[in-house]
Amino acid sequence: MTLVDRFGREHTYLRISLTEQCNMRCVYCMPADRMQNCQNNRVMSANDVVGIASYFVSNGVNKIRLTGGEPLARKDIADIMGGLSALNVELTMTTNGMLVHRVLSHIVDAGIHSINISLDSLSRATFKTITARDVFHRVMSNIHMLLERGIRVKLNVVLLKGINDSEINAFVGLTEHLPVHVRFIEYMPFTGNGWDRSVVVTHDDVIRTVSERFAITKLADSPTDTSKKYCVEKSAGSFAVITTMSRPFCDGCNRLRLTADGYLKNCLFSNDEYDLLTAYLSGQGLDDVVQAALSGKHKVQGGQFSRVALDVDPTAIRNRSMISIGG
């Protein structure tokens, strides 16, 4: 089965959320009211994750990213990474970095060569404001630990105007001496996260700010990239802007998402979900469910936004919260 939707987009990248639980409380991710975990009070087991992933790999997926919640909070994370490492696939992960030191040997054993770390501030105080956790130094220590082991580190920075946008150049400055790839992310609307257009820092805002201090070069982007990539001249690393709100990249989308409770989402912003876990556990095969998800995929941002995503009414969005979808 070829994982192609009705707009001709081939899907070779699967993002798997392992849990809706997280040891941080980031303001842009966690709903303001009480979160309802896993709609059916079920979570995929390690065997479920590996079994479903195997199906996708056999149908053309060549990259899998583990997300959450916080994926390293799973007690069986070593089993999951070990099982997935046996597949012929590029395995990677997005984590907040707090627990990396506990599982570093398992990360290495699983052949993971690149990890995304969510790091929204280089200030201990601001980090605590955003995450409600005072663990900045632990996260930074773990980032350096990954770099020392030769693992590529991407830093995900959700920009919030008036909170951490003053640190844009400090983050870019990191790339002059550290081989990290900083990715500034435009603040996106999800159920319960209080999105406000006035807080969004766009691609153009970032480039304007960076250009005031650094000489930068535009790097090549691939058709499936979600970001616009740049580097400072003679730098060890690079930076990019994920332009979901100001410059949507839906035409090149190659991603599918599997939630922790086993539902397939064909778009981060789609309200449509397809019950893959029930089909898997029943042994009935996954082709019909996956084909329905591909056929139902909208051309642009889950059918909920126009091309001018910054004009969206956040109260009209029907979706899960970000932490419930998986980053």
N, C-alpha and C positions, 0 to 999 in steps of 0.2 A: 504494500500500500504506500503510495506517495503522499506525503503530508503537504498537499497544495490546496490553498483555499480558492474561492471563486474569482479572486482577483489575480490569480497566478503567483501568489507568494508562497515560496517553499519554506517549510518550517523545519529547521535543523537544530534548534536550541530549545531545551526544556529547562524551566526553572521549577524546582521542587521545594515547597515550603515544608519543613519538618515539624514545625510547632508554631502555635500562636502565642506561646509563652515567651516572655522576654524579661531580662534582668535590668533593663533600663525603661524609662518612661518618656521617650522623646516626644516633644510637644506636637510635632508635625505628623506623627505616626499613630500615637495612642489616642483613642477617642476621649473626649472630655468627660463623658458620662461612663457609667460602668460598662465594660466590655463583655459581650457574650461570647465565650470561647466555643469554637467548633459547633456549627449549627446543629449537628446530630450527636454531639458528645462522643464523637469517634475520632481517632487519630490513626493514620496509617502506621502499621508496624514496620520494622526494618525489612522484613521479608516482602511486605507489600510494596515498599518503596523500590526495592531492587527489582522485584518482578515486573512492576509497571514500567520502570525505567528500561528494562531489557526489551520490552515491546517497542518502545519508541526508538531505541538504538537500532533494532532490527528493521525499522522503517525509515531510517535516514537521519535520525538525530545524532549529531557528532559532538555536541557540547551540553553538559548538564551543570547547572548552578544550584547549590544548596542554599536555601534562604530560611527565614523565619518571619516573625518572632526572632529568637536567637537560636540558630541551629545547633550551636555548641552546648546549649542547655539540655539537649537530648542525652539521656544517660546511655543510650545505645549508639551514640554518634560514631564510635569507632567501628561498630559492626556495619553501619550504613556506608561509611566511607570505604571500608574494606570490600563490601559487596559490590559497590559501584566501580571500584578501581579495577575489578576484573572484566568490566565491559570495555569495548573498544571505543572510548569516548574521552574527550577533554573534560576533566572534572575540576570544578572550582567552587567557590563559596563566597557568600557575603555575610559578614559577622560584625558585631560591634567591638570585637577584639578583647573583651574583658577576660575571656576564658582560654585564650589561645595558648598560654603557657602550660595549661593542664593537658592539652591534647596535641602538642606540637609534633611529638614522635609519630602519632597516628596520621597527622596531616602529611608528613613526609613519606610515611609508608604507603599512603594511598596515591602517591604520585601527583599531589596537587602542587602546581608550580606558580599559581597566581591566586591571590585572595583580595577581595574588596573589604576594606575596613571603613565602617561608618565613623567619621570623626568630624564633628561640626564646629569645633573651635580649637584653637591652640592656647586658649586661656583656661586655666583650671576653673575659674569662677563662672565663665560663660558656659563651659562644658557642663558644669553642674546645673546651671539654670535650664539648659536645653534638655538634659537627660534625667535630671533629678537624682543623679548618682555622682559621688565624689571619687571617681576612679580614673581621672585623666592620666595620672602618672603610670598606672598599671597598663592602660591601653597603649601609651607611647612606648613603654618598655617592650610590650609584646610586638609592636610594629618593628622596632629595631631587631628584635629576636628573629622575626620572619626574614628580614633583609639579610641578616647574618647567615641564615640558612639557604640563601640564594632564591628565596621565594619572592616573586614580583608582587608588589603591594600597590593597590589602587586605593586612594582615599576618597570616599564619598562624602561630599560636603553639601548638605541642604542649606541653601542660602535664605535667610530671613531678614528682610530689611529692618534695620534698627536694632538687630540682635547680634548678628555675626558678619554682616556685609563689610564692616570695617576691617575684617581680617583677610579679605581677598588677596591682597598683595603679600601678606605674611605667608599664606599657603603657597602662592606661586614662588615666593622666595625659597621655600623648602626644596623646590625642584632644582634649584641651582646646584645644590651640593648632595642631595639624596636622590637615588634612582627610584623615585616614587612618581606615580601618575595621579595627579589631583583632578577629581571630577566634580565640578560645581553643578549642583542639581537645582533646577528651577522648582520652586515650591508648588506641589500639585494638590488638587482638591480630592479628598476622600470623605466618606461618611464619618461625621463626628470630629474632624480635625480642625474645624474653625477656619477654613481657607478664606483668605481675603486678598484680592488682587493687589491691594496697596502694599502688601508685604513681599510680593514676588520680585526677585532680582533676576532680570532677564540676561540672555546671552550678550546683548549689546551693552547692557550695564557693566557686565564683567569685563568685556574687552576694552571698553572705554577706561575703566579703572586701572586695569593692568597696563595699558599702553601709556598711561601717565608716568609710569615708573620703569617699565622694562621694554626692551626691544624684542618683539615677539615674531615668530614665524608660523604661518599656517602649515599644518601637517596634513597629509592625505587622509581622507575618510573613505571607508568602504561603504558599499550600498546598504549594508545592514547595520551600520553604526547608529547608535542612539545619541552620539555626542559629536561636537565639532572640536577637533584636536589642534593644540598649539604647543609651542615650546619657546622658552627663553633661549636666546642665542648662547651656545656653549654650555648648556645646562646638562645636569646628570639625568634629569627626569623630564616630565612634560605635564601639561594640564589640558583640560577640556571642559566644555559646558554641555550638559544634557538638556536639550532644548525642547522638552515636552510641551511647554506652554506657549512659547513664542515662535518656534519653528518645528512643528510636528514632523516626525520622521516615519509615518505609518506606511509609506509606499514600499519601504524596504524591510518591513517587519518580518522576522523569521522566528518569533518566539511564541511558545505556549507555556501556560502556567498550571501547575498542579498544587492545589491547596492542601494544607495539612490533613484535612478531613476527606481528601480523595476526590475533589471536584476539579474538573478541567475547565480553566478559563482561557478563552482564546484572545483576550486582551486585558491589560491591566485595568482598563476603565469600563469593561463590559459588565453588565448586570446579569448576563447569561452565564449559566453554569451547567456542567454536564457530569453526571454521577459516574465517574470512572471506577471508583473503588467497589461499588456494588456489582458492577459488571465483571470486574476482575475476580472478586471473591466467589461469584456464582459460576465462574468458569465458562461463561457464555461467549467470551471473546470481546475484544475492545474495538474492533474495526467500526462497528455501527456508531458507537458513542463518539469516537474520535472524528469520524466523517461528519457527524452532525455538528460538532464543534467547529470544524473547518468550514462547513457550508454556512454556518451562522455567523461567521466572523464579519464584522463591518469593515468598510474601507478606511474609516478614520475614527480613531479613539473610542472604540466601543459603541459608536453611534450616539454618544451622549454629548460630544462637543462638535462645534463647527471647526473650520480651519483656523478661526480666531479663538483659540482656547482660552485666552485671557478674558474673554467676555462671558465665560460660563457663569450661570447662576448656581452656586454651590448647593443651595437648598433643593435644587431640582435633580441632583445626581442620585441615582439609585445604584448602590454598590456596597461592598463590604468596606470596613475600615482597612487602612493600609496594612496594619499588623496582621489582620485576618486573611489578607490575600497572599502575603509573602512578597518581599521587596523585589 
